[in-house]
Amino acid sequence: MNETPVSSSAAEFSAAQAVAAGTDFAELKVSAAGLFWNEFRPADGACRIWHWQHQQARCLTPDGFSVRSRVYEYGGGSFCLGGDGLLFVNEKDQQVYTQALEGAVPRALTDDASCRYGDVQWHDGLVLAVEEQHGERVEHRLVALGEQAREVLAEGADFYASPTVSIDGQRLAWVEWDRPAQPWTITRLMCRTRDASGHWGPAQCVAGADESLQQPRFDSEGRLYCLSDRNGFWQPWGEVDGCWQALPAEPADHAAAPWQLGASTWLALGPRSYLASWFEEGFGQLGLRTAEGRLERFASAYTRFRSLAMDAEHLYAIAASPISPPAVIAIARNNHEVSVLAGGAEVLPARHISLPQSIHYGSDGQRAHGFFYPAARSQGAAPLVVFIHGGPTSACYPVLDPRIQYWTQRGFAVADLNYRGSTGYGREYRQALHLRWGESDVADACAAVEYLAGRGLIDSRKAFIRGGSAGGYTTLCALAFHDVFRAGASLYGVSDPVALGRATHKFEGDYLDWLIGDPLQDAERYHQRTPLLHAGQIKVPVIFFQGELDAVVVPEQTRSMLAALQANGIEAEGHFYAGERHGFRKAENLAHALEEEWKFYCRVLGQ
């Protein structure tokens, strides 16, 4: 019996088309030579630098190179402008290369196979970078790299980010933190000043109480600023009138959790003036706050802004909206006119796109958030796919996601959730997952089904749940400990937190202690929240997708969970992809995973 008719438009938007629409951009840089960005295309999984000048774009990265850092595994800050060209981190060997703008072959600036580099910045003939050295232990430091020199700028802390130098070259600032803190819990803003002989003086802590700081900036007069969540949201603070104080700001997060290096969601312009993006009820805003306190808003058609840059005539951003995928945009400062420089191509006709509806609902006496996408041309209550983002300290955004449209085109509604612990709703909401991972997030996923069903929007008997990485853990917990979902999908998801803690990398080495507790002292809590140990409680089908080179969630975890379910007679299947790491990048694998997941749910529904 076919329980749920598939939309007639299903054949019009294939998995391959959904994946092909996944072109993304990062790290805008602007100079007198033009605008530059890093562009990822799923066709080959490579990242390449593009240059916009004279109203046209050209690719600068030659075949055989891909511009991507793997510092902290998640990378970021993979290129900068400097000298007569650019400098970038090559994905394959993680070394820094220099390249002239006019047709030159990239040339290696570093040659140390034990090191990775990220968050690269250019200053006075040197590349400032976070250096990650792999030996008996993994060590991080800030360094300055030149043709014949390497200078250590800061070491001793466990982690570093965002090296930045004032325009006059007299001050160096960065963010650092020590284990067991995470960059979104407690960090320090540090600064060094040049002495009369031109050498850097001792490091001083500018800010860093019980707060998270990110994205330090200097204005043209050498004053230092940073985003701090001291008042409950990531908002601009800085050196104003001789003291460290909060700048006038909207009561909202002005950044996402710093999982990657090199973020730019705000730019300091003067004592009380800055350009910034922020979130209002999950929707992104862009505005320039003047020294007089006036707020000038831009590009209201877009709902997420990243990688801000500006020059005398234009503001630049990577922006997306509910009907358009990520694009590089330029906004004229005089009349606010928006020009699309790259990306933003039509994925589907606007009339066929399911638009996000903001939802807020009760869960365990608390309030949870998310976005609901109705099924296309749905008649009556539709089956539901609940999307659980990774992190878990990350977020979903109300922008066009071709994967979501793939589902809605096939008659499924989608709930994309910002469960408790997600970014974008302030520090308290972000901290709500402390020691509650596997409980609060799972409760929010289950409550979303009840909330939507109670309004007649979905059929609760046909609810599915899927998630990647940490979202895969939430998925498996929901299937093991609750009888809400018909089936689920885990994409490189955590099934054994204790095993994850033993095998994971340094950046997340203490994250599980914060999310669940100490593995020894809280062993019973771990036992209660380990899906692998409760595989016998899962009574519904599960499909798994896993990269064989994953260093975050190692393949053995997924194989163990899959085997446990199959041994119990549960319908379960696994797909393993050679050459993929944590998060798939190759178009053929992305399309295959999406289509196999859909087919799996269709079989569960008897279609």
C-alpha positions as CSV (number, residue, x, y, z in Angstrom):
1,M,0.0,0.0,0.0
2,N,1.3,3.4,-0.9
3,E,0.7,5.5,2.2
4,T,2.0,8.8,0.9
5,P,1.9,9.9,-2.8
6,V,5.1,11.3,-4.1
7,S,4.8,14.8,-5.5
8,S,4.6,15.0,-9.2
9,S,7.5,17.4,-9.2
10,A,9.8,14.9,-7.7
11,A,11.4,14.0,-11.0
12,E,12.0,17.7,-11.7
13,F,14.6,18.2,-8.9
14,S,17.0,15.3,-8.6
15,A,19.5,14.5,-5.9
16,A,22.3,15.4,-8.4
17,Q,20.6,18.8,-9.0
18,A,20.3,19.4,-5.3
19,V,23.9,18.7,-4.8
20,A,25.0,20.7,-7.8
21,A,23.2,23.7,-6.3
22,G,25.5,23.4,-3.2
23,T,28.2,25.8,-4.5
24,D,29.4,27.9,-1.5
25,F,31.7,30.8,-0.8
26,A,34.0,31.9,2.1
27,E,36.5,34.5,3.1
28,L,35.9,37.7,1.1
29,K,39.0,39.9,0.9
30,V,39.1,43.3,-0.8
31,S,42.0,45.5,-1.8
32,A,43.0,48.0,-4.5
33,A,43.5,45.0,-6.7
34,G,39.8,44.0,-6.4
35,L,37.6,41.5,-4.5
36,F,38.7,37.9,-3.8
37,W,36.9,34.9,-2.3
38,N,37.2,31.2,-1.8
39,E,34.7,29.1,-3.8
40,F,33.7,25.5,-3.2
41,R,32.1,23.6,-6.0
42,P,30.7,20.1,-5.3
43,A,31.5,18.8,-8.8
44,D,35.1,18.1,-7.7
45,G,35.1,19.0,-4.0
46,A,37.9,21.6,-4.5
47,C,38.1,25.1,-3.1
48,R,39.5,27.8,-5.4
49,I,40.3,31.5,-5.1
50,W,38.4,33.8,-7.5
51,H,39.2,37.4,-8.3
52,W,36.6,40.0,-9.2
53,Q,37.8,43.0,-11.1
54,H,36.5,45.1,-14.0
55,Q,33.1,43.5,-13.7
56,Q,34.2,40.0,-14.2
57,A,35.5,37.0,-12.2
58,R,38.4,34.7,-12.9
59,C,39.7,31.7,-11.1
60,L,43.3,32.1,-9.8
61,T,43.8,28.6,-8.3
62,P,45.4,26.2,-10.8
63,D,44.5,22.5,-11.2
64,G,46.1,20.4,-8.5
65,F,45.5,22.9,-5.7
66,S,42.6,23.3,-3.3
67,V,42.6,26.2,-0.8
68,R,41.5,24.7,2.5
69,S,43.0,24.6,6.0
70,R,42.5,21.7,8.4
71,V,43.7,23.4,11.6
72,Y,41.4,22.2,14.4
73,E,40.0,19.8,11.7
74,Y,37.4,22.4,10.7
75,G,39.9,24.9,9.2
76,G,39.1,28.4,8.1
77,G,41.2,31.5,7.3
78,S,42.8,29.7,4.4
79,F,44.1,32.7,2.4
80,C,45.0,36.3,2.6
81,L,46.2,39.1,0.3
82,G,49.8,40.3,0.6
83,G,52.8,41.6,-1.3
84,D,52.0,41.4,-5.1
85,G,49.6,38.5,-4.8
86,L,48.0,36.2,-2.4
87,L,49.0,33.5,0.1
88,F,47.0,30.4,0.8
89,V,46.9,27.0,2.6
90,N,47.0,24.1,0.2
91,E,44.5,21.4,1.2
92,K,46.7,18.4,0.3
93,D,49.8,19.2,2.3
94,Q,48.5,22.0,4.6
95,Q,51.5,24.2,3.7
96,V,51.4,28.0,3.0
97,Y,51.9,28.9,-0.7
98,T,52.5,32.3,-2.3
99,Q,51.1,33.2,-5.7
100,A,51.3,36.2,-7.9
101,L,48.0,37.5,-9.4
102,E,49.1,37.2,-13.0
103,G,49.4,33.6,-14.1
104,A,52.2,32.5,-11.7
105,V,52.5,28.9,-10.5
106,P,52.1,28.8,-6.7
107,R,55.3,28.5,-4.7
108,A,55.6,26.9,-1.3
109,L,56.5,29.3,1.5
110,T,56.6,26.5,4.2
111,D,57.9,23.0,4.1
112,D,57.1,21.1,7.3
113,A,55.0,18.0,7.0
114,S,54.4,18.0,10.7
115,C,52.6,21.4,10.6
116,R,49.3,22.7,9.4
117,Y,48.4,26.4,9.1
118,G,45.2,28.4,9.2
119,D,43.8,31.9,10.0
120,V,46.5,33.4,7.8
121,Q,47.0,37.2,7.8
122,W,49.5,39.4,6.0
123,H,51.6,42.1,7.8
124,D,54.7,43.9,6.8
125,G,56.1,41.1,4.5
126,L,55.2,38.3,6.9
127,V,52.3,35.8,7.1
128,L,50.8,35.6,10.6
129,A,49.1,32.2,11.2
130,V,47.9,29.7,13.6
131,E,50.4,26.8,13.5
132,E,49.3,23.3,14.4
133,Q,52.2,20.9,14.9
134,H,51.6,17.2,15.1
135,G,54.1,15.1,17.0
136,E,53.9,13.1,20.2
137,R,51.2,15.6,21.1
138,V,49.4,18.3,19.1
139,E,50.6,21.8,19.8
140,H,49.3,25.2,18.7
141,R,51.0,28.6,18.6
142,L,50.9,31.9,16.7
143,V,53.8,32.4,14.2
144,A,55.0,34.9,11.7
145,L,56.3,33.3,8.5
146,G,58.7,34.8,5.9
147,E,60.9,33.6,3.1
148,Q,63.8,32.9,5.5
149,A,62.3,33.3,8.9
150,R,59.8,31.9,11.4
151,E,59.0,33.9,14.6
152,V,56.9,32.5,17.4
153,L,54.5,35.3,18.4
154,A,52.6,33.5,21.1
155,E,52.7,30.0,22.7
156,G,51.8,28.3,25.9
157,A,48.0,28.4,25.5
158,D,46.2,25.4,24.2
159,F,44.5,27.2,21.3
160,Y,44.8,30.4,19.3
161,A,42.7,32.3,16.8
162,S,42.4,35.6,14.9
163,P,45.9,37.2,14.9
164,T,45.4,40.8,13.8
165,V,47.7,43.8,13.7
166,S,46.7,47.4,13.9
167,I,47.1,49.6,10.8
168,D,50.2,51.3,12.2
169,G,51.8,48.0,13.0
170,Q,52.3,48.8,16.7
171,R,49.7,46.4,18.2
172,L,49.1,42.7,17.8
173,A,45.9,41.1,19.1
174,W,44.6,37.6,19.2
175,V,42.2,35.2,21.0
176,E,43.4,32.3,23.0
177,W,41.9,29.7,25.3
178,D,42.9,26.6,27.4
179,R,41.4,23.2,27.9
180,P,38.8,22.3,29.0
181,A,37.2,25.5,27.7
182,Q,35.7,25.7,24.2
183,P,36.0,28.8,22.0
184,W,32.2,29.5,22.7
185,T,32.5,29.2,26.5
186,I,35.6,31.0,27.9
187,T,38.4,32.7,25.9
188,R,40.9,35.5,26.4
189,L,41.6,38.6,24.3
190,M,45.4,39.2,24.3
191,C,47.5,42.0,23.0
192,R,51.2,42.8,22.5
193,T,52.6,46.3,21.7
194,R,55.9,47.1,20.0
195,D,58.6,48.7,22.2
196,A,60.9,51.6,21.1
197,S,63.3,49.1,19.5
198,G,60.5,47.6,17.4
199,H,60.3,44.3,19.3
200,W,57.0,42.9,20.6
201,G,56.5,43.5,24.3
202,P,54.9,41.1,26.7
203,A,51.4,39.8,26.1
204,Q,48.7,41.4,28.2
205,C,45.1,40.2,28.7
206,V,42.6,42.8,27.6
207,A,39.4,40.9,28.4
208,G,38.5,37.4,29.4
209,A,36.4,36.8,32.5
210,D,33.5,34.3,32.3
211,E,32.9,35.2,28.6
212,S,33.6,34.1,25.1
213,L,35.4,36.5,22.8
214,Q,35.9,36.4,19.0
215,Q,36.9,38.4,16.0
216,P,39.2,41.1,17.4
217,R,39.4,44.2,15.3
218,F,41.4,47.5,15.2
219,D,40.0,50.7,13.9
220,S,42.0,53.3,11.9
221,E,43.2,54.9,15.1
222,G,44.6,51.7,16.6
223,R,41.8,51.2,19.1
224,L,41.0,47.5,19.8
225,Y,37.6,45.9,19.7
226,C,36.1,42.4,20.0
227,L,32.8,40.5,20.1
228,S,32.0,39.4,23.7
229,D,29.0,37.6,25.1
230,R,29.6,39.2,28.6
231,N,26.1,40.7,28.4
232,G,24.4,37.6,27.2
233,F,24.9,38.0,23.4
234,W,28.0,38.2,21.2
235,Q,28.1,42.0,20.8
236,P,30.8,44.6,20.0
237,W,33.0,45.8,22.9
238,G,36.0,48.0,22.7
239,E,38.5,50.6,23.9
240,V,36.3,53.7,24.1
241,D,37.1,56.8,26.1
242,G,40.0,55.1,27.7
243,C,38.2,52.0,29.0
244,W,36.8,48.7,27.8
245,Q,33.1,49.0,27.3
246,A,30.1,47.7,25.4
247,L,29.2,49.5,22.2
248,P,25.6,50.3,21.4
249,A,24.2,47.1,19.8
250,E,21.0,45.1,19.1
251,P,20.2,42.6,21.8
252,A,21.3,39.7,19.6
253,D,24.2,37.5,18.6
254,H,26.4,39.2,16.1
255,A,28.2,36.0,15.2
256,A,27.8,32.2,15.2
257,A,29.9,29.8,17.2
258,P,33.5,29.9,16.0
259,W,33.8,26.4,14.8
260,Q,36.0,27.7,11.9
261,L,38.8,30.3,11.9
262,G,38.6,33.5,9.8
263,A,35.0,34.5,10.4
264,S,34.1,38.1,9.7
265,T,30.6,39.0,10.8
266,W,31.5,42.5,11.9
267,L,34.0,45.3,11.1
268,A,35.1,48.1,13.4
269,L,35.0,51.5,11.9
270,G,35.5,53.9,14.8
271,P,34.9,54.5,18.5
272,R,31.2,53.7,18.3
273,S,30.7,52.9,14.6
274,Y,30.8,49.5,13.0
275,L,29.3,47.3,10.2
276,A,27.8,44.0,11.5
277,S,25.3,41.2,10.9
278,W,23.2,39.7,13.7
279,F,20.3,37.4,14.3
280,E,16.7,38.4,15.1
281,E,14.6,35.3,15.8
282,G,17.0,33.3,13.7
283,F,16.9,35.6,10.7
284,G,20.0,37.5,9.7
285,Q,20.2,41.2,9.5
286,L,22.9,43.6,8.2
287,G,23.5,47.1,9.3
288,L,25.9,49.9,9.8
289,R,25.8,51.7,13.2
290,T,27.0,55.2,13.1
291,A,29.0,57.1,15.8
292,E,25.8,59.0,16.5
293,G,23.9,55.8,17.3
294,R,21.9,55.6,14.1
295,L,21.4,52.2,12.5
296,E,21.4,52.0,8.7
297,R,20.1,48.6,7.4
298,F,21.0,46.9,4.1
299,A,19.9,44.1,1.8
300,S,16.7,43.2,3.7
301,A,15.8,40.5,1.1
302,Y,18.6,38.3,2.5
303,T,18.4,36.3,5.8
304,R,22.0,35.3,6.4
305,F,25.3,37.3,6.0
306,R,28.8,36.1,6.3
307,S,32.4,37.2,5.6
308,L,31.8,41.0,5.6
309,A,34.2,43.3,3.8
310,M,34.1,46.9,2.6
311,D,35.8,49.6,0.7
312,A,35.0,53.3,0.1
313,E,32.1,52.6,-2.3
314,H,30.7,49.1,-1.4
315,L,29.9,46.7,1.3
316,Y,30.5,43.1,0.5
317,A,29.1,39.9,2.0
318,I,28.3,36.3,1.3
319,A,24.5,36.3,1.6
320,A,21.6,33.9,1.1
321,S,17.9,34.1,1.3
322,P,14.9,31.7,1.5
323,I,14.7,31.7,-2.3
324,S,18.4,32.0,-3.3
325,P,21.5,30.0,-2.5
326,P,24.7,31.7,-1.2
327,A,26.0,34.5,-3.3
328,V,28.8,37.1,-3.2
329,I,27.0,40.4,-3.2
330,A,28.1,44.1,-3.4
331,I,26.0,46.8,-1.8
332,A,26.5,50.4,-2.9
333,R,27.0,52.5,0.2
334,N,25.3,55.6,-1.4
335,N,22.0,54.1,-2.5
336,H,22.0,50.5,-1.0
337,E,21.7,48.9,-4.4
338,V,22.6,45.2,-4.3
339,S,24.6,43.5,-7.1
340,V,25.2,39.8,-7.3
341,L,28.8,39.1,-8.3
342,A,28.8,35.3,-8.1
343,G,26.4,32.5,-7.1
344,G,22.8,33.0,-6.3
345,A,21.6,31.2,-9.4
346,E,18.0,30.0,-9.5
347,V,17.7,26.5,-8.0
348,L,14.0,26.2,-8.4
349,P,11.3,28.6,-9.6
350,A,10.3,30.7,-6.6
351,R,6.7,29.5,-6.8
352,H,8.0,25.9,-6.2
353,I,10.2,26.7,-3.2
354,S,8.9,25.9,0.3
355,L,9.6,28.9,2.4
356,P,10.8,28.7,6.1
357,Q,8.2,29.5,8.8
358,S,9.7,30.4,12.1
359,I,8.5,28.1,14.9
360,H,8.8,28.5,18.7
361,Y,7.4,25.8,20.9
362,G,7.5,24.4,24.4
363,S,9.8,21.5,25.4
364,D,10.4,20.4,29.0
365,G,9.1,23.7,30.3
366,Q,11.6,25.6,28.1
367,R,11.3,27.3,24.7
368,A,12.9,25.8,21.6
369,H,13.2,27.2,18.1
370,G,13.4,26.1,14.5
371,F,12.0,26.5,11.0
372,F,9.2,24.6,9.3
373,Y,9.0,24.0,5.6
374,P,5.7,22.7,4.3
375,A,5.6,19.9,1.7
376,A,5.1,21.1,-1.8
377,R,1.5,20.9,-3.0
378,S,0.7,18.8,0.1
379,Q,-2.9,17.5,0.5
380,G,-3.5,17.0,4.2
381,A,-1.0,16.2,6.9
382,A,2.3,15.3,5.3
383,P,5.1,13.0,6.5
384,L,7.9,14.9,8.3
385,V,11.7,14.8,8.2
386,V,13.3,16.5,11.2
387,F,16.7,17.9,10.5
388,I,19.2,18.0,13.4
389,H,22.3,20.1,12.8
390,G,25.7,19.2,13.9
391,G,27.9,20.8,16.5
392,P,25.8,20.6,18.6
393,T,26.8,24.2,19.2
394,S,26.0,25.3,15.7
395,A,22.8,26.4,14.0
396,C,20.4,26.1,11.0
397,Y,19.4,29.2,9.1
398,P,16.3,30.3,7.1
399,V,18.0,30.2,3.7
400,L,17.5,28.1,0.6
401,D,18.9,24.6,1.3
402,P,18.6,22.4,-1.8
403,R,18.6,19.3,0.4
404,I,15.4,20.6,2.2
405,Q,13.8,21.4,-1.1
406,Y,14.6,17.9,-2.3
407,W,12.4,16.6,0.5
408,T,9.6,19.1,0.2
409,Q,9.4,18.5,-3.6
410,R,8.8,14.8,-2.8
411,G,5.9,15.4,-0.5
412,F,7.7,15.6,2.8
413,A,7.5,18.5,5.2
414,V,10.8,19.5,7.0
415,A,11.4,20.8,10.5
416,D,14.9,22.3,10.7
417,L,15.6,22.7,14.4
418,N,17.7,25.1,16.5
419,Y,17.3,22.9,19.6
420,R,18.6,24.1,23.0
421,G,22.4,24.5,22.7
422,S,22.2,26.1,19.3
423,T,23.9,29.4,18.4
424,G,22.0,32.6,17.6
425,Y,19.8,33.0,20.6
426,G,22.3,34.2,23.2
427,R,24.7,32.7,25.7
428,E,22.1,31.2,28.0
429,Y,20.4,29.3,25.2
430,R,23.7,28.1,23.9
431,Q,24.8,26.9,27.4
432,A,21.5,25.1,27.9
433,L,23.0,21.8,26.6
434,H,25.7,21.8,29.4
435,L,25.6,18.2,30.8
436,R,22.3,17.7,29.0
437,W,23.4,16.4,25.6
438,G,21.3,13.5,24.6
439,E,18.4,14.8,26.7
440,S,17.5,18.4,26.0
441,D,18.2,18.2,22.2
442,V,16.3,15.0,22.0
443,A,13.3,16.4,23.9
444,D,13.2,19.3,21.5
445,A,13.2,17.1,18.5
446,C,10.3,15.0,19.9
447,A,8.4,18.1,21.0
448,A,8.6,19.6,17.5
449,V,6.7,16.6,16.1
450,E,4.0,17.0,18.8
451,Y,3.8,20.7,18.2
452,L,3.5,20.4,14.4
453,A,1.0,17.5,14.6
454,G,-1.1,19.4,17.0
455,R,-1.5,22.1,14.4
456,G,-2.5,19.6,11.7
457,L,0.7,20.4,9.7
458,I,2.2,16.9,9.7
459,D,1.3,13.3,10.3
460,S,3.0,12.3,13.5
461,R,2.8,8.6,12.5
462,K,5.2,9.3,9.6
463,A,7.9,11.3,11.2
464,F,11.5,10.7,10.4
465,I,14.7,12.1,12.0
466,R,18.1,12.6,10.5
467,G,21.3,14.4,11.5
468,G,25.1,14.5,10.8
469,S,27.9,14.3,13.3
470,A,26.4,15.5,16.7
471,G,23.1,15.6,14.9
472,G,23.5,11.9,14.3
473,Y,24.0,11.3,18.0
474,T,20.7,13.2,18.7
475,T,19.0,11.1,16.0
476,L,20.2,7.8,17.5
477,C,19.3,8.8,21.0
478,A,15.8,9.8,19.8
479,L,15.3,6.4,18.2
480,A,16.7,4.5,21.2
481,F,14.9,6.3,24.0
482,H,11.6,7.6,22.5
483,D,8.9,6.1,20.4
484,V,8.2,9.1,18.2
485,F,10.0,8.5,14.8
486,R,9.2,5.9,12.1
487,A,12.9,5.7,11.1
488,G,16.1,7.7,11.0
489,A,19.4,8.5,9.3
490,S,22.7,9.0,10.9
491,L,25.4,10.7,8.8
492,Y,28.8,10.2,10.4
493,G,27.0,10.3,13.7
494,V,28.2,9.6,17.2
495,S,26.9,6.3,18.6
496,D,29.5,5.8,21.4
497,P,30.5,9.1,23.2
498,V,33.1,7.3,25.3
499,A,34.8,5.9,22.2
500,L,34.5,9.3,20.6
501,G,36.3,10.9,23.6
502,R,39.2,8.4,23.3
503,A,39.6,8.9,19.5
504,T,38.7,12.5,18.8
505,H,41.1,15.3,18.1
506,K,42.4,18.0,20.4
507,F,40.0,20.8,19.5
508,E,37.1,18.7,20.8
509,G,39.1,16.7,23.4
510,D,37.1,18.1,26.3
511,Y,33.8,18.9,24.6
512,L,32.1,15.7,25.8
513,D,33.0,16.5,29.4
514,W,31.1,19.7,29.0
515,L,28.2,18.1,27.1
516,I,27.8,14.9,29.3
517,G,30.3,14.9,32.1
518,D,33.5,13.2,33.2
519,P,33.7,9.7,31.6
520,L,34.9,8.2,34.9
521,Q,33.0,10.1,37.5
522,D,29.8,10.2,35.4
523,A,30.1,6.7,33.9
524,E,26.5,5.9,34.6
525,R,25.3,9.0,32.8
526,Y,27.4,8.0,29.8
527,H,25.9,4.5,29.9
528,Q,22.4,6.0,29.9
529,R,23.1,8.2,26.9
530,T,25.1,5.8,24.7
531,P,23.0,4.6,21.8
532,L,25.3,1.7,21.1
533,L,24.7,0.3,24.5
534,H,20.9,0.6,24.0
535,A,20.8,-0.6,20.4
536,G,18.3,-3.2,21.5
537,Q,15.8,-0.5,22.3
538,I,15.8,0.7,18.7
539,K,12.8,-0.9,17.0
540,V,12.6,1.1,13.8
541,P,14.8,1.1,10.6
542,V,18.0,3.1,10.5
543,I,20.3,4.1,7.6
544,F,24.0,5.1,8.1
545,F,26.4,7.2,5.9
546,Q,30.1,7.4,6.8
547,G,33.4,8.7,5.4
548,E,36.3,6.3,5.7
549,L,38.8,9.0,6.4
550,D,36.7,10.6,9.2
551,A,39.0,11.7,12.1
552,V,36.2,13.1,14.2
553,V,33.8,10.2,14.2
554,V,35.9,7.3,13.2
555,P,34.3,4.7,10.9
556,E,34.5,1.9,13.5
557,Q,31.7,3.7,15.5
558,T,29.3,3.5,12.6
559,R,30.2,-0.1,11.8
560,S,29.6,-1.1,15.4
561,M,26.2,0.5,15.6
562,L,25.2,-0.9,12.3
563,A,26.2,-4.4,13.3
564,A,24.4,-4.2,16.6
565,L,21.1,-3.3,14.9
566,Q,21.5,-5.9,12.3
567,A,22.2,-8.5,14.9
568,N,19.0,-7.6,16.6
569,G,17.0,-8.1,13.4
570,I,16.4,-4.4,12.8
571,E,16.3,-3.2,9.2
572,A,19.5,-1.2,8.9
573,E,21.9,-0.4,6.1
574,G,25.2,1.4,5.8
575,H,27.0,3.3,3.1
576,F,30.7,4.0,3.5
577,Y,32.6,6.4,1.2
578,A,36.3,6.1,0.5
579,G,38.2,9.4,0.5
580,E,35.5,11.3,2.5
581,R,36.3,12.9,5.8
582,H,33.9,14.4,8.4
583,G,31.2,15.8,6.1
584,F,31.0,14.7,2.5
585,R,32.4,16.9,-0.3
586,K,32.3,14.9,-3.5
587,A,29.2,15.5,-5.6
588,E,28.6,11.9,-6.5
589,N,28.7,10.9,-2.8
590,L,26.5,13.7,-1.7
591,A,23.9,12.9,-4.3
592,H,24.1,9.2,-3.6
593,A,23.5,9.7,0.1
594,L,20.6,12.0,-0.4
595,E,18.9,9.6,-2.9
596,E,19.5,6.5,-0.8
597,E,18.0,8.2,2.3
598,W,14.9,9.1,0.4
599,K,14.5,5.6,-1.1
600,F,15.0,4.2,2.4
601,Y,12.1,6.2,3.8
602,C,9.9,5.4,0.9
603,R,10.5,1.7,1.6
604,V,9.6,2.2,5.2
605,L,6.3,3.9,4.1
606,G,5.6,1.0,1.8
607,Q,6.0,3.1,-1.4
